[in-house]
Amino acid sequence: MEQLTITEKSGANYKLFELDGALNAYTLAEFQQKVYAAIETDTVVLDLSKVISLDASGMGVLMAAFNDGQETGHKFYLMSLSNECEKVVSATGFKNLFFIINSVTEVA
């Protein structure tokens, strides 16, 4: 069974979630709850450098969180995309929509 480990950290002006494993229909429940709650009150940064798999369900959660951020005035950043995440995000055609960064020092 695939797993997803979520490590949550707080910065001066953002909440950081480091993901490790697969972000898919089987693993996204806890992540979905955490990220939706966080984007209501904070800027959110997702470190995707250790994500080994991203499916359409996971991508849907990312899109919904981005949209929630737009509505609440909080930015939603994707940081350090793994090769797998890069492929999936690019394939959706929405890569230019997301705020993609390489380091938390780029958080505005």
Backbone as a printed PyTorch tensor [residue, N CA C, xyz], in Angstrom:
tensor([[[  0.8390,  -1.1840,   0.0000],
         [  0.0000,   0.0000,   0.0000],
         [  0.8820,   1.2440,   0.0000]],

        [[  0.5240,   2.1970,  -0.8160],
         [  1.2750,   3.4390,  -0.8860],
         [  1.0070,   4.2830,   0.3450]],

        [[  1.9870,   5.0790,   0.7270],
         [  1.8510,   5.9230,   1.9010],
         [  2.2710,   7.3400,   1.5690]],

        [[  1.8090,   8.2700,   2.4020],
         [  2.1970,   9.6630,   2.2960],
         [  2.5110,  10.1690,   3.6910]],

        [[  3.7210,  10.6700,   3.8720],
         [  4.1170,  11.2720,   5.1390],
         [  4.0450,  12.7850,   4.9710]],

        [[  3.3870,  13.4380,   5.9280],
         [  3.2070,  14.8890,   5.8810],
         [  3.9150,  15.4930,   7.0870]],

        [[  4.8890,  16.3540,   6.8380],
         [  5.5690,  17.0720,   7.9040],
         [  5.1690,  18.5330,   7.7940]],

        [[  4.6280,  19.0560,   8.8720],
         [  4.1160,  20.4250,   8.8770],
         [  5.0680,  21.3280,   9.6600]],

        [[  5.4070,  22.4700,   9.0690],
         [  6.2850,  23.4540,   9.7060],
         [  5.6940,  24.8440,   9.4930]],

        [[  6.0200,  25.7420,  10.3920],
         [  5.5440,  27.1210,  10.2640],
         [  6.7160,  28.0560,  10.0550]],

        [[  6.5580,  28.9790,   9.1050],
         [  7.5410,  30.0180,   8.8720],
         [  6.9710,  31.3440,   9.3510]],

        [[  7.6980,  32.3970,   9.1190],
         [  7.2720,  33.7220,   9.5750],
         [  5.9600,  34.1560,   8.9320]],

        [[  5.7900,  33.8310,   7.6570],
         [  4.5890,  34.2810,   6.9490],
         [  3.9610,  33.1820,   6.0940]],

        [[  4.1790,  31.9160,   6.4760],
         [  3.6400,  30.8060,   5.6900],
         [  3.5780,  29.5390,   6.5390]],

        [[  2.8320,  28.5680,   6.0500],
         [  2.8070,  27.2200,   6.6110],
         [  3.3750,  26.3000,   5.5450]],

        [[  4.3400,  25.4740,   5.9120],
         [  5.0300,  24.5760,   4.9890],
         [  4.5980,  23.1390,   5.2570]],

        [[  4.2550,  22.4260,   4.1870],
         [  3.9630,  21.0060,   4.2630],
         [  4.9800,  20.2820,   3.3940]],

        [[  5.7770,  19.4180,   4.0200],
         [  6.7270,  18.5900,   3.2830],
         [  6.0670,  17.2340,   3.0680]],

        [[  5.9120,  16.8430,   1.8090],
         [  5.2600,  15.5880,   1.4680],
         [  6.2940,  14.5630,   1.0300]],

        [[  6.1160,  13.3350,   1.4840],
         [  7.0320,  12.2550,   1.1380],
         [  6.2150,  11.0130,   0.8270]],

        [[  6.2120,  10.5870,  -0.4280],
         [  5.4680,   9.4000,  -0.8260],
         [  4.5380,   9.6890,  -1.9860]],

        [[  3.4210,   8.9810,  -2.0050],
         [  2.4630,   9.0890,  -3.1040],
         [  1.2950,   9.9800,  -2.7040]],

        [[  0.9590,  10.9250,  -3.5710],
         [ -0.2100,  11.7810,  -3.3600],
         [ -1.2630,  11.3340,  -4.3640]],

        [[ -2.1810,  10.4750,  -3.8890],
         [ -3.1870,   9.9070,  -4.7810],
         [ -4.4900,   9.6830,  -4.0210]],

        [[ -5.4510,   9.0750,  -4.6710],
         [ -6.7820,   8.8670,  -4.0920],
         [ -6.7290,   8.0860,  -2.7780]],

        [[ -5.7560,   7.2240,  -2.6150],
         [ -5.6550,   6.4040,  -1.4080],
         [ -5.0190,   7.1410,  -0.2380]],

        [[ -4.2080,   8.1540,  -0.5120],
         [ -3.4090,   8.7850,   0.5490],
         [ -3.7820,  10.2320,   0.8450]],

        [[ -4.7090,  10.8040,   0.1110],
         [ -4.8710,  12.2470,   0.2140],
         [ -5.8110,  12.7550,   1.3020]],

        [[ -6.5420,  11.9080,   1.9900],
         [ -7.5550,  12.3710,   2.9580],
         [ -6.9690,  13.2940,   4.0290]],

        [[ -5.9270,  12.8560,   4.7200],
         [ -5.3210,  13.6780,   5.7750],
         [ -4.7210,  14.9560,   5.1910]],

        [[ -4.0100,  14.8130,   4.0800],
         [ -3.4130,  15.9780,   3.4330],
         [ -4.4790,  16.9870,   3.0320]],

        [[ -5.5590,  16.5030,   2.4530],
         [ -6.6440,  17.3770,   2.0080],
         [ -7.1950,  18.1950,   3.1730]],

        [[ -7.4540,  17.5590,   4.3020],
         [ -7.9650,  18.2640,   5.4760],
         [ -6.9890,  19.3370,   5.9390]],

        [[ -5.7140,  18.9800,   6.0200],
         [ -4.7030,  19.9130,   6.5240],
         [ -4.5150,  21.1150,   5.5970]],

        [[ -4.3980,  20.8590,   4.3100],
         [ -4.1080,  21.9520,   3.3800],
         [ -5.3150,  22.8720,   3.2180]],

        [[ -6.5280,  22.3160,   3.2030],
         [ -7.7210,  23.1560,   3.0850],
         [ -7.8900,  24.0410,   4.3200]],

        [[ -7.5970,  23.5110,   5.4930],
         [ -7.6890,  24.3060,   6.7200],
         [ -6.6150,  25.3950,   6.7400]],

        [[ -5.4110,  25.0520,   6.3160],
         [ -4.2940,  26.0010,   6.3610],
         [ -4.4800,  27.1610,   5.3930]],

        [[ -4.9760,  26.9030,   4.1960],
         [ -5.0880,  27.9580,   3.1820],
         [ -6.1440,  28.9860,   3.5750]],

        [[ -7.0320,  28.6330,   4.4880],
         [ -8.0420,  29.5830,   4.9730],
         [ -7.4100,  30.7060,   5.7830]],

        [[ -6.2740,  30.4150,   6.4410],
         [ -5.6790,  31.3920,   7.3660],
         [ -4.2500,  31.8110,   7.0310]],

        [[ -3.5680,  31.0440,   6.1740],
         [ -2.1480,  31.2930,   5.9200],
         [ -1.7870,  31.0860,   4.4530]],

        [[ -0.6520,  31.6590,   4.0740],
         [ -0.0080,  31.2930,   2.8210],
         [  0.5140,  29.8740,   3.0130]],

        [[  0.3920,  29.0340,   1.9970],
         [  0.7990,  27.6310,   2.0980],
         [  1.8860,  27.3320,   1.0660]],

        [[  2.9080,  26.6050,   1.5230],
         [  3.9830,  26.1360,   0.6490],
         [  4.0090,  24.6160,   0.7310]],

        [[  3.9690,  23.9480,  -0.4130],
         [  4.0810,  22.4950,  -0.4650],
         [  5.4420,  22.1170,  -1.0220]],

        [[  6.2240,  21.3980,  -0.2290],
         [  7.4990,  20.8660,  -0.7140],
         [  7.1920,  19.5100,  -1.3490]],

        [[  7.3010,  19.4480,  -2.6630],
         [  6.9590,  18.2400,  -3.4130],
         [  8.1870,  17.4750,  -3.8960]],

        [[  9.3410,  17.7630,  -3.3370],
         [ 10.5900,  17.1550,  -3.8140],
         [ 10.6510,  15.6480,  -3.5900]],

        [[  9.8750,  15.1200,  -2.6260],
         [  9.9160,  13.6900,  -2.3200],
         [  8.6340,  12.9580,  -2.7040]],

        [[  7.8180,  13.5890,  -3.5300],
         [  6.5910,  12.9360,  -3.9830],
         [  6.9390,  12.0160,  -5.1450]],

        [[  6.6020,  10.7440,  -4.9780],
         [  6.9640,   9.7450,  -5.9890],
         [  5.8490,   9.4770,  -6.9840]],

        [[  4.6240,   9.9080,  -6.6430],
         [  3.4810,   9.6530,  -7.5000],
         [  2.4230,  10.7150,  -7.2380]],

        [[  1.8260,  11.2280,  -8.3070],
         [  0.7580,  12.2220,  -8.2070],
         [ -0.2900,  11.8560,  -9.2450]],

        [[ -1.5150,  11.5470,  -8.7830],
         [ -2.5640,  11.1800,  -9.7270],
         [ -3.5750,  12.3120,  -9.8750]],

        [[ -4.6320,  12.0640, -10.6320],
         [ -5.6330,  13.0970, -10.9010],
         [ -6.3270,  13.5580,  -9.6230]],

        [[ -6.5310,  12.6710,  -8.6780],
         [ -7.1530,  13.0540,  -7.4060],
         [ -6.2530,  14.0150,  -6.6320]],

        [[ -4.9820,  13.6980,  -6.5780],
         [ -4.0220,  14.5740,  -5.9120],
         [ -3.9380,  15.9230,  -6.6000]],

        [[ -3.9410,  15.8880,  -7.9190],
         [ -3.9060,  17.1350,  -8.6920],
         [ -5.1600,  17.9550,  -8.4240]],

        [[ -6.2920,  17.2930,  -8.2720],
         [ -7.5400,  17.9830,  -7.9600],
         [ -7.4790,  18.7000,  -6.6300]],

        [[ -6.8500,  18.0820,  -5.6390],
         [ -6.6860,  18.7230,  -4.3320],
         [ -5.7970,  19.9610,  -4.4570]],

        [[ -4.7310,  19.8570,  -5.2410],
         [ -3.8470,  21.0140,  -5.4440],
         [ -4.5970,  22.1650,  -6.1170]],

        [[ -5.3860,  21.8410,  -7.1200],
         [ -6.1600,  22.8770,  -7.8210],
         [ -7.1800,  23.5290,  -6.8820]],

        [[ -7.8680,  22.7140,  -6.0990],
         [ -8.8740,  23.2460,  -5.1740],
         [ -8.2210,  24.1190,  -4.1120]],

        [[ -7.0800,  23.7130,  -3.6000],
         [ -6.3750,  24.5220,  -2.6010],
         [ -5.9170,  25.8450,  -3.2110]],

        [[ -5.4250,  25.7890,  -4.4430],
         [ -5.0290,  27.0180,  -5.1310],
         [ -6.2310,  27.9590,  -5.2540]],

        [[ -7.3800,  27.4220,  -5.6790],
         [ -8.5910,  28.2380,  -5.8240],
         [ -9.0570,  28.8000,  -4.4860]],

        [[ -8.9820,  27.9970,  -3.4280],
         [ -9.3460,  28.4810,  -2.0920],
         [ -8.4310,  29.6260,  -1.6760]],

        [[ -7.1580,  29.5100,  -1.9950],
         [ -6.2080,  30.5760,  -1.6860],
         [ -6.5460,  31.8630,  -2.4150]],

        [[ -6.9470,  31.7310,  -3.6680],
         [ -7.3390,  32.9050,  -4.4450],
         [ -8.5320,  33.6000,  -3.7850]],

        [[ -9.4840,  32.8130,  -3.3010],
         [-10.6810,  33.3650,  -2.6760],
         [-10.3890,  34.0180,  -1.3290]],

        [[ -9.4460,  33.4510,  -0.5700],
         [ -9.1500,  33.9700,   0.7690],
         [ -8.0080,  34.9810,   0.7790]],

        [[ -7.3500,  35.1550,  -0.3660],
         [ -6.2390,  36.1050,  -0.4360],
         [ -4.9170,  35.5570,   0.0630]],

        [[ -4.8060,  34.2400,   0.1460],
         [ -3.5530,  33.6110,   0.5660],
         [ -2.9260,  32.9010,  -0.6250]],

        [[ -1.6130,  33.0390,  -0.7700],
         [ -0.9320,  32.3840,  -1.8780],
         [ -0.6960,  30.9110,  -1.5700]],

        [[ -0.6630,  30.1230,  -2.6330],
         [ -0.4550,  28.6820,  -2.5590],
         [  0.7300,  28.3530,  -3.4670]],

        [[  1.8520,  27.9810,  -2.8500],
         [  3.0940,  27.7330,  -3.5890],
         [  3.3930,  26.2380,  -3.6980]],

        [[  3.8960,  25.8370,  -4.8410],
         [  4.4620,  24.5110,  -5.0280],
         [  5.9730,  24.6900,  -5.0660]],

        [[  6.6940,  23.9470,  -4.2290],
         [  8.1400,  24.1230,  -4.1330],
         [  8.8660,  22.8230,  -4.4830]],

        [[  9.9220,  22.9540,  -5.2360],
         [ 10.8320,  21.8430,  -5.5390],
         [ 10.0980,  20.6110,  -6.0510]],

        [[  9.4470,  20.7580,  -7.1800],
         [  8.6840,  19.6500,  -7.7570],
         [  9.5960,  18.4830,  -8.1160]],

        [[  9.2050,  17.2810,  -7.6890],
         [  9.9260,  16.0760,  -8.1080],
         [  9.6930,  15.8960,  -9.6080]],

        [[ 10.4610,  15.0190, -10.2320],
         [ 10.2830,  14.7650, -11.6660],
         [  8.8630,  14.3140, -11.9670]],

        [[  8.3220,  13.4390, -11.1170],
         [  6.9670,  12.9340, -11.3230],
         [  5.9480,  14.0680, -11.2300]],

        [[  6.0950,  14.9330, -10.2340],
         [  5.1700,  16.0700, -10.0820],
         [  5.2920,  17.0320, -11.2610]],

        [[  6.5050,  17.2630, -11.6890],
         [  6.7450,  18.1460, -12.8350],
         [  5.9910,  17.6450, -14.0620]],

        [[  6.0650,  16.3440, -14.3220],
         [  5.3880,  15.7520, -15.4800],
         [  3.8730,  15.9260, -15.3870]],

        [[  3.3110,  15.6200, -14.2150],
         [  1.8550,  15.6710, -14.0470],
         [  1.3460,  17.1020, -14.1170]],

        [[  2.0050,  18.0160, -13.4260],
         [  1.5770,  19.4160, -13.4380],
         [  1.6860,  19.9880, -14.8470]],

        [[  2.7450,  19.6650, -15.5470],
         [  2.9100,  20.1350, -16.9240],
         [  1.8440,  19.5560, -17.8420]],

        [[  1.5300,  18.2830, -17.6460],
         [  0.5470,  17.6160, -18.5000],
         [ -0.8510,  18.2080, -18.3620]],

        [[ -1.1400,  18.8060, -17.2210],
         [ -2.4720,  19.3930, -17.0180],
         [ -2.6550,  20.6800, -17.8100]],

        [[ -1.5500,  21.3260, -18.1480],
         [ -1.6410,  22.6110, -18.8290],
         [ -1.7880,  23.7790, -17.8670]],

        [[ -1.7740,  23.4880, -16.5670],
         [ -1.9530,  24.5330, -15.5560],
         [ -0.6440,  24.9530, -14.8830]],

        [[  0.4750,  24.5230, -15.4080],
         [  1.7560,  24.8260, -14.7580],
         [  1.9530,  26.3240, -14.5770]],

        [[  1.5560,  27.1150, -15.5550],
         [  1.7380,  28.5710, -15.4580],
         [  0.7800,  29.2170, -14.4770]],

        [[ -0.2550,  28.5020, -14.0710],
         [ -1.2150,  29.0150, -13.1050],
         [ -0.6350,  29.0240, -11.6980]],

        [[  0.1090,  27.9810, -11.3440],
         [  0.6550,  27.8330,  -9.9960],
         [  1.8460,  28.7550,  -9.7580]],

        [[  2.0500,  29.0840,  -8.4870],
         [  3.2600,  29.7770,  -8.0610],
         [  4.2700,  28.6810,  -7.7280]],

        [[  5.2910,  28.5190,  -8.5800],
         [  6.2800,  27.4630,  -8.3900],
         [  7.6000,  28.1110,  -7.9800]],

        [[  8.1290,  27.6400,  -6.8370],
         [  9.3600,  28.2080,  -6.2870],
         [ 10.3630,  27.0960,  -5.9970]],

        [[ 11.6110,  27.4900,  -5.7510],
         [ 12.6620,  26.5340,  -5.4340],
         [ 13.0780,  26.5710,  -3.9650]],

        [[ 12.6830,  27.6280,  -3.2500],
         [ 13.0930,  27.7980,  -1.8610],
         [ 12.0660,  28.6480,  -1.1250]],

        [[ 11.9300,  28.4620,   0.1830],
         [ 10.9890,  29.2530,   0.9620],
         [ 11.3880,  30.7230,   1.0190]],

        [[ 12.6340,  31.0130,   0.6750],
         [ 13.0450,  32.4310,   0.6410],
         [ 12.3420,  33.2070,  -0.4590]],

        [[ 11.7000,  32.4990,  -1.3920],
         [ 10.9680,  33.1460,  -2.4820],
         [  9.5150,  33.4530,  -2.1250]],

        [[  9.0740,  33.0560,  -0.9320],
         [  7.6920,  33.3190,  -0.5080],
         [  7.5220,  34.8210,  -0.3010]],

        [[  6.4920,  35.3730,  -0.9630],
         [  6.2570,  36.8160,  -0.8630],
         [  5.2830,  37.1210,   0.2480]]])
